[in-house]
Amino acid sequence: MDDRQVTELIGRHFDLWSRRHYVREILHQVGFAPQMPDGRAAERNELRIASWRQQVAAGLKKGG
């Protein structure tokens, strides 16, 4: 969710409308920061990925 969406959400929920720049500053002051993904998904199964690469992906390269 970007700051435009957050500004819209705050405006609709609280009927408090402000410029996006100010909303970003306020959120930063109370401890919110843009979030970045941690990396790979916890559900990632390396064994299944390797198997898929050997069986399916190799065939796709040869057939294409």
N, C-alpha and C positions, 0 to 999 in steps of 0.2 A: 504494500500500500504506500503510495507516494504522498508527499505533503499536501498535494491538491485534494486527494481523496480524504485525508485526515481532516483538512479544513472544512470540507463539505460535510463530513460526518459530525464534527463538532457543531457546525452551524445548524444542521437539521435537528440534532438531538437536544442541544441546549438553547437554540435560537440565539446563538452568539456568533456573529459573523466578523471575521477579521481577515487581514491579508495573510497569504501563505507564509511570507517571510517571518511575520510575528509568531505565527503558530509554531514554526520550526524552532525559533528561539526559545519559546516557552517550553516546548517539549524537551529541548536539550537541557534547560535549567532544572527541570524536575527529574532528569536522569534517563530520558529516552534517547536512543541513538539509532541511526539506520542499522538494520540487521543484515548480516552477511551469512550465507550458508556455512556450516562447519566443515563441509567437505563431502565425503562420500556418505551415501545413505546407510543407516544401520542395517537395513534389510538386504543390502547388497550381498550376493552369493557368488564369490569368486570362482568356485568350482563349476557352477552352472554356466557362468560367463565363458570360462575357458572351453568347456565342452561345446557350447554354442559356436564359438569361434572356429573350432576344429571341424565341426560337422556342417554347420549351415553357412557361415561366412565364407569359408574356403570355396564352397560350391557357387556362391553368388559371384565371387571374383572371376572364377573360371568361365561361368556361363554368360557373364556380361559382356 
